[in-house]
Amino acid sequence: MIEIEELYKYYGERRAVGPLSARIEKGEIVGLLGLNGAGKTTTLRVLACDLLPTSGTVRVGGFDVVERPHEVRGKVGYLPDRPPLYDDMSVDEYLSYAARLKRVESKDLARRVDEVLGMTELGDVRRQLVGTLSHGYRQRLGIAQAIVHRPDFVVLDEPIGGLDPLQIVEMRGLVRGLRGEHTVVVSSHILHEISETCDRIFVIQHGEILWSGKEADLSSEVEHGMRIRLTVRVAGASPEAALERARGLVTGIAGVRSIESREPTESGDGIASLEVVSESDARDALCRALVSGEVGVLEVSRLRDLETTFRALLEEGAPS
């Protein structure tokens, strides 16, 4: 468990973080989401005992980062935005070195290196010099050194930075695979990646937590409702008639605020698409009304423009 109470960090006169309070439960993956300069890296460095707070209390696994920094470091694995790699070592030499630094017992050293090589899919390059690795493999090696000592807590700063689309998918799976055995805090400025990976999100702006919760709640809270796309079919009707039939059936449903026609997502006779904005999740009520009115439901989906939602949240929280 990680407990943060009224954390502040100043660099001279400049406040980088604070006031910031949060609680992260054991086994969770929590994402710190914010634009560059929001305070994410500073927060992670404090959690990893790489930086001391100016004021406030931070406890990691029950240990205070100021009073018991050595115990905290033993419980934390840290991947900074630039992995601390040594280019003239081979991959397995480097991981053995990192494991010894983190006090992995000699009798367990070889087994533990083999385990993390397998977890991070680095086995094929284990004899290769670190300096010859691609950026994607270097990021994997950075995570491997962070978990080689079986830490309770793993702190990852922008682990997908600079990766190509395939590498991003692979990294996403690797981070998700840490859930349960490790408590993970990961930072990013990309909402989609945080939402695909994390159990909860902390949106940070100007060093403070602007919003926290599950990604599923973000759109409904910020947009004050839910956007739902429906594609329907009415046998023997024109697309226009199908649209009006569907519109009439869903107009009276509680919470429905607006209904707009949309370009159909598929072709065919009697097919129409519409977008419904409701105050809450009305998908089940919409489907029941349409089916009861003998309108076929070909598609019902929640529309999410995560980046737009993120921008709207930051604009709402921006100081006047």
Secondary structure, DSSP 8 states (H G I E B T S, - for coil): -EEEEEEEEEETTEEEEEEEEEEE-TT-EEEEE--TTSSHHHHHHHHTTSS--SEEEEEETTEETTT-HHHHHHHEEEE-SS----TTSBHHHHHHHHHHHTT--HHHHHHHHHHHHHHTT-GGGTTSBGGG--HHHHHHHHHHHHHTT--SEEEEESTTTT--HHHHHHHHHHHHTTBTTBEEEEEES-HHHHHHH-SEEEEEETTEEEEEE-HHHHHHHHTTSEEEEEEEE-TT--HHHHHHHHHHHHTTSTTEEEEEEE--SS-STTEEEEEEEESS--HHHHHHHHHHTT-EEEEEEEE--HHHHHHHHHHHHS--
